[in-house]
Amino acid sequence: MKITVLQLVGILQIKSFQKIQEFLNQEHIGRISSIDENGYPQIIPMNFVFLNDSIYMHSHTKGEKIDNINRNNKVGFEVDRELEFLPSYFEDPKDASLADTLYISVVIKGKASLVTDREEKTLALNGLMKKYQPEGGYDPIQSTMRVLDSVAVIKVTPDTLYGKYKIGQHVRTESRMDLAEKILKKNSPTAQETLKIMGFEITENGLHMVDEPVW
């Protein structure tokens, strides 16, 4: 059983760092976990940007997570996206245990710090603006601006970075095609994007696999 679990984890692991970068650049919400004064994990959703292999977030200059980081800089950071819920009846009309989910996730364990260097702080804040407001419409932040003193920038430097994904790569080609057809027929709001990520193209003649979903 242990060997099977390890093999399954290997199949689900994202091995492409580029894919991890792309995923982190696309997602808007991450969750940082720090340890509070009573030893409990505190998890907070945050906007973030992934720059120079580190996570940056902006924050108020005071607050519980800041206190937690100052006391214990070991943190976790997680980002996930549910692609598609697979109802149990895709496999069996009665067995509820067969329900499943297609997803992508990245988990980081690392050290958090408060950025004090004004140039790095400026880089992070401009990176956040570029990510969340790509259409522009603002003047870039300058390192001489007083606004830098009124906001905190949290940096998470990863010790470990681990990505997992489940987009059909764990099943044979015939089964993947069958799954894709069921997703298309169910026609959820996320179906077309999920099929694209799975490596399928929708045409007038139906579904066609254009890419193997191996990351």
C-alpha positions in Angstrom: 0.0 0.0 0.0 2.8 2.4 0.9 4.5 1.8 -2.5 1.2 2.5 -4.3 0.8 5.8 -2.5 4.3 6.9 -3.3 3.7 6.0 -7.0 0.4 7.9 -7.0 2.1 11.0 -5.5 4.8 10.7 -8.2 2.1 10.7 -10.9 0.4 13.7 -9.4 3.5 15.8 -8.8 4.2 18.8 -11.0 7.7 18.3 -12.2 7.9 21.4 -14.4 9.0 24.5 -12.4 7.8 26.6 -15.4 4.3 25.2 -14.9 4.4 26.0 -11.2 5.5 29.6 -12.1 2.7 29.9 -14.7 0.1 28.7 -12.2 1.3 31.1 -9.4 1.2 34.0 -11.9 -2.4 33.1 -12.9 -3.9 32.7 -9.4 -5.1 35.7 -7.4 -5.5 34.3 -3.9 -3.0 32.4 -1.8 -3.1 31.4 1.9 -0.3 32.1 4.4 -0.2 30.0 7.5 1.8 31.3 10.5 1.9 30.1 14.2 0.1 32.3 16.7 1.2 32.9 20.3 -0.7 29.9 21.6 0.9 27.5 19.0 -2.1 27.3 16.7 -1.7 27.8 12.9 -3.4 31.0 11.6 -4.4 30.9 8.0 -5.2 34.0 6.0 -6.1 34.5 2.3 -3.8 37.1 0.6 -3.1 38.7 -2.7 0.4 37.8 -3.7 3.0 37.9 -6.5 5.7 35.4 -7.3 9.0 37.2 -8.1 12.6 36.0 -8.1 11.5 32.6 -6.7 9.9 34.2 -3.7 6.3 35.1 -2.6 5.5 38.7 -1.9 2.4 40.1 -0.2 1.4 43.5 1.0 -0.1 44.0 4.5 -0.9 46.5 7.2 2.2 47.3 9.3 0.5 45.9 12.4 -1.6 42.8 13.0 -1.5 39.2 14.3 0.2 37.7 11.3 3.0 40.3 11.6 3.4 39.5 15.3 3.4 35.8 14.4 6.1 36.2 11.8 8.3 38.3 14.2 8.0 35.6 16.8 8.4 32.6 14.5 9.3 33.1 10.9 8.5 29.5 9.7 5.4 29.7 7.6 3.4 27.7 5.0 1.9 29.1 1.8 -0.7 27.4 -0.4 -2.4 28.1 -3.7 -5.0 25.9 -5.3 -7.6 25.8 -8.0 -10.5 23.4 -8.3 -10.9 22.7 -12.0 -13.8 20.4 -12.1 -15.9 18.3 -9.6 -16.4 14.8 -11.0 -19.8 13.5 -9.8 -19.9 9.9 -8.7 -22.3 9.0 -11.4 -19.6 9.4 -14.0 -18.4 6.0 -12.8 -21.4 4.4 -11.0 -25.0 5.5 -10.5 -25.0 4.5 -6.9 -21.5 4.5 -5.4 -21.0 8.0 -3.9 -17.4 7.1 -2.9 -16.3 7.5 -6.6 -16.8 11.3 -6.6 -13.6 13.1 -7.4 -12.1 16.5 -8.2 -9.6 17.7 -10.8 -7.3 20.3 -9.4 -4.0 22.1 -9.3 -2.2 23.1 -6.1 1.2 24.4 -4.9 2.4 24.2 -1.3 5.4 26.1 0.0 7.2 25.7 3.4 9.6 28.5 4.1 10.8 31.5 6.0 8.8 34.8 6.2 10.4 38.2 6.6 9.3 41.9 6.5 11.0 43.6 3.6 12.9 46.7 4.7 15.0 47.5 1.6 13.1 50.2 -0.2 14.2 49.0 -3.7 13.0 45.4 -3.0 9.8 46.8 -1.5 9.2 48.9 -4.5 9.8 45.9 -6.8 7.3 43.8 -4.9 4.5 46.5 -4.9 5.0 47.2 -8.5 4.9 43.5 -9.2 1.6 43.2 -7.4 0.1 46.1 -9.4 1.3 44.6 -12.7 -0.3 41.3 -11.8 -3.6 42.6 -10.5 -4.0 45.6 -12.8 -2.3 44.6 -16.0 -4.3 47.1 -18.0 -2.2 49.9 -16.4 -3.9 53.2 -15.4 -1.5 54.1 -12.6 1.9 55.6 -12.1 4.5 53.1 -10.9 5.5 53.3 -7.3 8.9 54.9 -6.7 11.3 54.0 -3.9 11.3 57.6 -2.6 7.6 57.7 -2.0 6.3 58.0 1.5 3.6 55.4 0.9 6.3 52.7 1.3 6.4 53.6 5.0 2.7 53.0 5.5 2.6 49.5 4.2 4.3 46.2 5.1 5.6 43.8 2.5 5.9 40.2 3.6 8.4 38.0 1.7 8.3 34.2 1.9 11.5 32.5 0.8 10.7 28.8 0.0 12.6 26.0 1.7 10.4 23.5 -0.2 8.0 24.1 -3.0 5.7 21.2 -4.1 3.1 21.2 -6.8 0.3 18.6 -7.4 -2.1 18.4 -10.2 -4.9 16.0 -11.3 -6.1 16.7 -14.8 -6.5 13.2 -16.2 -2.8 12.3 -16.5 -3.3 9.5 -14.0 -5.6 7.5 -16.4 -5.1 5.9 -19.7 -5.8 7.8 -23.0 -9.1 6.0 -23.6 -10.4 6.7 -20.1 -9.2 10.3 -20.3 -11.2 10.8 -23.6 -14.3 9.3 -21.9 -13.8 11.6 -18.9 -13.5 14.6 -21.2 -16.7 13.8 -23.0 -18.6 13.5 -19.7 -17.2 16.8 -18.6 -18.3 18.4 -21.9 -21.8 16.9 -21.6 -22.2 18.1 -18.0 -21.2 21.6 -19.2 -20.3 23.2 -15.9 -19.1 26.9 -15.9 -15.5 25.7 -15.8 -15.8 22.8 -18.3 -14.3 24.4 -21.4 -11.3 25.8 -19.4 -10.8 22.4 -17.7 -10.8 20.6 -21.0 -8.2 23.0 -22.4 -6.0 22.4 -19.4 -6.5 18.6 -19.9 -5.1 19.0 -23.4 -8.4 18.9 -25.4 -9.7 21.2 -28.1 -13.4 21.6 -28.8 -14.3 21.8 -32.5 -17.4 21.4 -34.6 -16.6 17.7 -34.9 -16.3 17.2 -31.2 -13.3 16.8 -28.8 -9.8 16.3 -30.0 -6.7 15.7 -27.8 -4.0 18.1 -28.8 -1.6 17.8 -25.9 -0.6 15.2 -23.3 -1.4 16.5 -19.8 2.1 15.8 -18.5 3.6 18.6 -16.4 
